[in-house]
């Protein structure tokens, strides 16, 4: 969950023993979990303000474990343990105290955070009698409540003046932070940005890991170099790609160097988790991401009879919604018409399958390779774009011709930028799906004529 604003999970999975023990796991509703812990940790006869302060601490502690994926990032299949040596006391199947149950129903979606930070505070606490700690003293809250302190004032007494209480956080289904698709050189998206931000912070503690100059959501050569060095430093297979193992190792080290699971956390700022791209695409939106979605749908629709093709306009209208639903139907996804993460991942996989399997003679131009090309990239895809731009130069002299070296250098960037200006695309000098489609489309029009369909020759379909 390090990839977004915290929310209240519908459920939490508790390991009924030490982390490495063979004890069973149980999954319970989050509010039920808080009621169980509160009924196990504190006394129902305490003053209400003390009870409230303790419930805030219990909620925040559990949310911190979930937000940092403290256990899941280390390969466990649970969110928290039931032991006070590691976490909070949970007694499976116990009954709840009535007044505590009422308070939890009111407070379970409120949590504590440090001012200026995003993550739920790691609200360490102890009973204050047999054990003491740097955080909240459970018995100490009783005396403070008896002195007339409010729950917030009690929490400030233990955790400092610079805390906020977030009220009514949304409740939703928790999903693993790993995007369920490997990130590699040329990938783009919010997950790439997060990896870049995390690695740059980790490099402060591990300076052998090189800094990534532009944390812009595009997986470029410097990003690959940082990933490779991280993998080398932490004993992972050195591939330069971010699979699940590398993703969770990065999140674990990031949590550790920022001390996010400690009371003296460095904190996560909003700019560190703010999305670079829209998370979900839906009807009414207009953006470059919509154009990219439409390109994938247009190509897939050319090869899958049951997927409705769509025009690339950049506007998500009813036609695009119908196309998304048809894709979701074919690939067994909920037919919402919204391009969420699962839909976009399957869309990318389906598109890549076409790119890898369709014989070249069935397309008049090369399909987008599925990876962003920018300065520093190299390979056959770069060579193809260079050849297309040089051909286009015959008719558009303002777009420089470029040698087909296969290396994306400054001259190639200059030519791409000139093309983008000529055809009304944001002049970034980066070739994504939209720019590739536009370059390939202009090339196809000039070479084969305007009535030639660039995605597919008739007679090749996937049913």
C-alpha positions in Angstrom: 0.0 0.0 0.0 3.0 2.3 -0.1 1.7 3.3 -3.6 -1.2 5.4 -2.4 -3.2 7.2 0.3 -4.0 4.9 3.2 -7.5 3.4 3.5 -9.2 1.0 5.8 -9.0 -2.6 4.5 -12.2 -4.6 4.6 -10.3 -7.5 6.2 -7.0 -8.2 7.9 -5.1 -11.5 8.1 -3.7 -12.4 11.5 -1.0 -15.1 12.2 -1.8 -16.8 15.4 1.8 -17.1 16.6 5.3 -15.9 16.1 6.0 -14.9 12.4 8.1 -18.0 11.6 5.9 -20.4 13.5 3.6 -22.9 11.9 0.5 -21.4 13.6 -2.6 -20.9 11.4 -3.8 -17.6 9.9 -7.2 -16.2 10.2 -8.8 -13.5 8.2 -11.4 -11.3 9.9 -13.1 -8.0 9.3 -10.9 -5.0 10.2 -13.4 -3.6 12.7 -13.8 -7.0 14.3 -10.0 -7.2 14.6 -9.9 -3.9 16.4 -12.7 -4.9 18.8 -10.8 -8.1 19.6 -7.5 -6.4 20.2 -9.1 -3.6 22.3 -11.0 -6.2 24.4 -7.8 -8.1 24.9 -5.5 -5.1 25.6 -7.5 -2.7 27.7 -10.2 -2.7 30.3 -13.8 -1.7 29.6 -14.1 0.1 33.0 -11.5 2.7 32.0 -12.6 6.3 31.3 -14.1 6.7 27.9 -11.3 9.2 26.8 -8.7 6.6 27.7 -10.5 3.9 25.8 -10.8 6.2 22.7 -7.1 7.1 22.8 -6.1 3.4 23.0 -8.5 2.5 20.1 -6.9 5.2 18.0 -3.5 3.7 18.8 -4.6 0.1 18.0 -6.1 1.1 14.7 -3.0 3.1 13.6 -0.6 0.3 14.6 -2.5 -2.2 12.5 -2.8 0.1 9.5 0.9 0.8 9.7 1.6 -2.9 9.4 -0.7 -3.1 6.4 0.4 0.2 4.7 4.1 -0.8 4.9 3.3 -4.4 4.0 5.7 -5.2 6.8 5.1 -8.9 6.8 4.0 -9.4 3.2 7.1 -7.6 1.8 9.2 -10.4 3.5 7.2 -13.2 2.0 4.6 -13.9 4.6 1.0 -14.4 3.7 -0.4 -12.4 6.6 -0.7 -8.8 7.7 0.0 -9.0 11.4 0.7 -11.4 14.2 -1.4 -12.1 17.3 1.5 -11.8 19.7 2.5 -8.8 21.8 6.2 -9.6 21.3 5.8 -8.4 17.7 2.4 -6.7 17.4 -0.9 -6.6 19.4 -2.8 -9.1 21.4 -5.4 -10.9 19.4 -7.4 -13.9 20.9 -9.1 -15.8 18.1 -12.8 -16.3 18.8 -13.1 -14.2 21.9 -16.1 -12.1 22.8 -16.0 -8.3 22.8 -16.9 -5.9 25.6 -20.1 -4.0 24.7 -18.9 -0.5 25.3 -15.6 -1.1 23.5 -17.5 -2.6 20.5 -19.7 0.6 20.3 -16.6 2.8 20.4 -14.8 0.8 17.7 -17.8 1.0 15.4 -17.4 4.8 15.6 -13.5 5.0 15.5 -12.3 2.0 13.4 -11.8 4.2 10.3 -9.9 7.0 12.1 -6.1 6.8 12.4 -3.1 8.9 13.6 -0.5 10.3 11.3 2.4 12.7 11.8 1.7 16.2 10.3 3.0 16.4 6.8 3.2 12.7 6.4 0.8 10.2 4.7 1.3 6.9 6.4 -0.5 5.8 9.6 1.9 6.4 12.5 3.5 3.4 14.1 1.8 3.9 17.4 4.0 1.8 19.7 2.4 1.2 23.1 2.9 -0.9 26.2 0.9 -1.4 29.4 3.1 1.0 31.4 3.4 -1.2 34.4 5.2 -4.5 33.7 6.6 -3.0 30.5 7.5 0.5 29.4 8.3 1.9 26.0 8.8 5.2 24.1 5.2 5.2 23.0 1.8 5.2 24.7 1.4 3.8 28.3 -2.0 2.1 28.4 -2.4 2.6 32.2 -1.0 6.0 31.8 -3.9 7.0 29.6 -6.3 6.3 32.6 -4.6 8.9 34.8 -4.5 11.4 32.0 -8.2 10.9 31.2 -9.0 11.3 34.9 -7.2 14.7 34.8 -9.6 15.8 32.0 -7.4 15.4 28.9 -9.3 14.6 25.7 -8.3 11.6 23.6 -6.3 13.9 21.2 -4.5 15.5 24.1 -3.6 12.1 25.5 -2.2 11.0 22.2 -0.2 14.3 21.9 1.2 13.6 25.4 2.7 10.4 24.1 3.3 10.9 20.4 4.1 14.6 20.3 2.3 17.8 19.4 2.7 17.3 15.6 0.1 14.6 15.1 -3.2 14.6 13.2 -6.2 12.3 13.4 -7.5 11.4 10.0 -11.3 10.9 10.2 -13.5 8.6 8.2 -10.9 7.1 5.9 -12.5 5.1 3.1 -13.0 1.4 3.4 -12.0 -0.7 0.4 -10.6 -4.1 -0.6 -6.8 -4.3 0.0 -4.7 -5.3 -3.0 -1.1 -6.2 -3.1 1.0 -3.2 -4.1 2.9 -5.2 -6.7 1.4 -4.4 -10.1 1.2 -8.0 -11.2 3.3 -7.3 -14.2 7.1 -7.1 -14.5 8.6 -3.6 -14.9 11.5 -3.3 -17.3 13.4 -0.9 -19.5 10.7 1.0 -21.5 7.9 0.4 -19.1 6.0 3.4 -17.8 3.3 4.2 -15.2 2.8 5.1 -11.6 4.5 1.9 -10.4 7.7 2.9 -12.2 7.6 6.3 -10.6 7.2 4.7 -7.1 10.2 2.4 -7.8 12.3 5.4 -8.9 11.3 7.4 -5.8 12.0 4.5 -3.5 15.4 3.7 -5.0 16.5 7.3 -4.9 15.7 7.4 -1.1 17.4 4.0 -0.6 20.5 5.3 -2.3 21.1 7.8 0.5 21.8 4.9 2.8 23.3 2.7 0.1 25.3 5.2 -2.1 26.5 2.4 -4.4 23.0 2.5 -5.9 23.1 5.2 -8.5 20.6 8.1 -8.4 17.9 8.2 -11.0 17.9 11.7 -12.5 14.2 11.8 -13.6 11.6 10.1 -11.4 9.0 10.6 -14.1 7.4 7.2 -14.4 9.4 6.1 -17.4 11.7 3.1 -16.9 14.9 4.3 -18.6 18.5 3.2 -18.7 19.4 5.0 -15.4 16.4 3.2 -13.7 17.6 -0.1 -15.0 21.1 0.6 -13.7 19.7 1.4 -10.2 17.6 -1.7 -10.2 20.6 -3.9 -11.2 22.8 -2.4 -8.5 20.0 -2.8 -5.9 19.6 -6.5 -6.9 23.4 -7.0 -6.6 23.6 -5.3 -3.2 20.7 -7.3 -1.7 21.5 -10.7 -3.2 18.8 -10.9 -5.8 19.1 -12.2 -9.3 20.6 -9.3 -11.3 18.1 -8.9 -14.2 17.5 -5.2 -14.3 13.7 -5.9 -14.2 11.4 -5.5 -11.3 9.5 -8.7 -10.6 7.6 -9.5 -7.4 10.7 -10.5 -5.4 12.6 -7.3 -6.3 9.5 -5.1 -5.8 8.9 -6.3 -2.3 12.6 -6.2 -1.4 12.7 -2.6 -2.5 9.6 -1.7 -0.4 11.0 -3.5 2.6 14.3 -1.6 2.4 12.5 1.7 1.7 10.4 1.1 4.8 13.5 0.3 6.8 15.6 3.3 5.8 12.7 5.7 6.4 11.9 3.9 9.7 8.2 3.8 8.6 7.5 1.0 11.1 9.1 3.0 14.0 7.8 5.7 16.2 10.5 8.1 14.9 9.5 7.6 11.3 10.9 9.9 8.6 7.4 9.8 7.1 6.1 9.6 3.5 5.2 12.9 1.9 2.3 13.2 -0.5 4.6 14.1 -3.4 6.3 10.7 -3.0 3.1 8.8 -3.6 1.2 11.2 -5.8 0.4 9.4 -9.1 2.1 10.5 -12.3 -0.7 9.0 -14.4 -4.4 8.4 -13.9 -5.0 5.2 -12.0 -8.4 4.3 -13.6 -9.6 5.5 -16.9 -13.4 5.9 -17.4 -16.0 7.7 -19.4 -15.7 11.4 -19.6 -11.9 11.6 -19.3 -9.7 13.1 -21.9 -5.9 12.6 -21.8 -2.8 11.0 -23.4 -3.5 7.9 -21.3 -6.9 7.6 -22.9 -5.2 7.8 -26.4 -2.8 5.0 -25.3 -5.7 2.9 -24.1 -7.5 3.4 -27.4 -4.5 2.4 -29.4 -4.2 -0.9 -27.6 -7.9 -1.5 -28.0 -7.7 -0.6 -31.7 -5.0 -3.1 -32.4 -6.5 -5.8 -30.2 -9.9 -5.1 -31.9 -8.2 -5.8 -35.3 -7.2 -9.3 -34.2 -10.0 -10.4 -31.8 -13.4 -10.4 -33.5 -15.2 -10.1 -30.2 -13.3 -6.9 -29.2 -14.9 -3.8 -30.5 -12.4 -1.6 -32.3 -12.2 2.1 -31.2 -11.0 5.3 -32.8 -8.0 7.0 -31.2 -9.3 10.4 -30.2 -8.0 10.9 -26.6 -11.6 11.2 -25.3 -13.2 8.4 -23.3 -16.7 8.3 -24.7 -19.4 5.7 -25.1 -17.5 4.0 -28.0 -14.5 3.5 -25.8 -16.6 2.3 -22.9 -18.2 -0.3 -25.1 -14.8 -1.4 -26.4 -13.4 -1.8 -22.9 -16.5 -3.8 -21.8 -16.1 -6.1 -24.9 -12.4 -6.6 -24.0 -13.3 -7.4 -20.3 -15.9 -9.9 -21.5 -13.5 -11.7 -23.7 -10.8 -11.9 -21.0 -13.1 -12.8 -18.1 -13.0 -9.5 -16.2 -15.9 -7.7 -14.6 -17.6 -5.7 -17.3 -17.4 -2.3 -15.7 -16.2 -0.3 -18.7 -13.5 1.2 -16.5 -9.9 0.5 -17.4 -8.6 -0.3 -13.9 -5.2 -1.9 -13.1 -6.4 -5.5 -13.8 -7.9 -4.5 -17.2 -4.8 -2.5 -18.2 -2.5 -5.4 -17.3 -4.5 -7.9 -19.3 -4.8 -5.3 -22.1 -1.0 -5.0 -22.2 -0.5 -8.8 -22.1 -3.0 -9.3 -25.0 -1.3 -6.6 -27.0 2.2 -8.0 -26.4 0.9 -11.4 -27.4 -0.2 -9.9 -30.8 3.2 -8.1 -31.2 5.1 -11.3 -30.6 2.9 -13.7 -32.6 1.5 -11.9 -35.6 3.7 -12.4 -38.8 5.1 -9.1 -40.1 3.3 -9.6 -43.5 0.0 -9.1 -41.8 0.8 -5.4 -40.8 1.7 -2.6 -43.1 3.7 -1.0 -40.4 5.3 -2.2 -37.2 3.2 -2.3 -34.1 4.3 -0.3 -31.1 6.7 -2.6 -29.2 4.9 -2.0 -25.9 7.8 -0.1 -24.3 8.5 3.6 -24.2 11.5 4.8 -26.2 13.5 7.8 -25.1 17.0 9.2 -25.3 19.5 6.5 -24.4 17.4 3.6 -25.6 18.6 1.2 -28.3 17.4 -1.7 -30.4 15.4 -2.7 -33.4 12.4 -0.6 -32.4 14.5 2.6 -32.3 15.8 1.7 -35.8 12.3 1.3 -37.1 11.2 4.7 -35.8 14.4 6.3 -37.3 13.5 4.7 -40.7 10.0 6.0 -40.5 11.1 9.5 -39.6 13.6 9.6 -42.4 10.8 8.6 -44.9 8.5 11.2 -43.5 11.2 13.8 -43.9 10.7 13.5 -47.7 7.3 15.2 -47.3 7.9 17.2 -44.1 11.3 18.8 -44.3 10.9 20.4 -40.9 11.2 16.9 -39.4 14.9 16.0 -39.6 16.0 12.7 -41.2 18.0 10.6 -38.9 20.4 7.7 -39.5 18.9 4.2 -38.6 21.7 3.4 -36.1 19.3 1.8 -33.6 20.5 4.2 -30.9 18.1 6.9 -29.6 20.5 9.8 -29.3 20.0 13.6 -29.4 19.4 13.8 -33.1 16.6 11.2 -32.9 15.1 13.1 -30.0 15.2 16.2 -32.1 13.4 14.5 -35.0 10.8 13.0 -32.7 10.2 16.4 -31.0 9.8 18.0 -34.4 7.3 15.4 -35.5 5.3 15.9 -32.3 5.1 19.6 -32.8 4.1 19.2 -36.4 1.2 16.8 -35.5 0.0 18.4 -32.3 1.5 16.0 -29.8 3.1 17.1 -26.5 6.7 17.7 -27.6 8.5 15.5 -25.1 10.9 13.7 -27.4 9.6 10.4 -26.0 8.0 7.8 -28.1 5.1 6.1 -26.4 2.1 4.4 -27.9 0.5 7.6 -29.1 3.6 9.0 -30.8 4.5 5.6 -32.2 1.0 5.3 -33.7 1.1 8.7 -35.2 4.6 8.3 -36.7 3.6 4.9 -38.1 0.3 6.2 -39.3 1.9 9.1 -41.2 4.5 6.8 -42.6 1.8 4.3 -43.7 -0.3 7.1 -45.4 2.7 8.5 -47.3 4.0 5.1 -48.4 0.9 3.0 -48.9 -1.9 5.5 -49.3 -4.6 6.8 -47.0 -7.0 3.8 -47.5 -4.5 1.3 -46.1 -5.3 0.0 -42.7 -2.0 0.1 -40.7 -2.8 -2.5 -38.0 -3.9 -5.5 -40.0 -4.2 -7.0 -43.4 -7.5 -8.9 -43.9 -7.6 -12.5 -43.1 -5.7 -12.8 -39.8 -7.9 -12.9 -36.7 -7.7 -14.4 -33.2 -11.0 -15.9 -32.0 
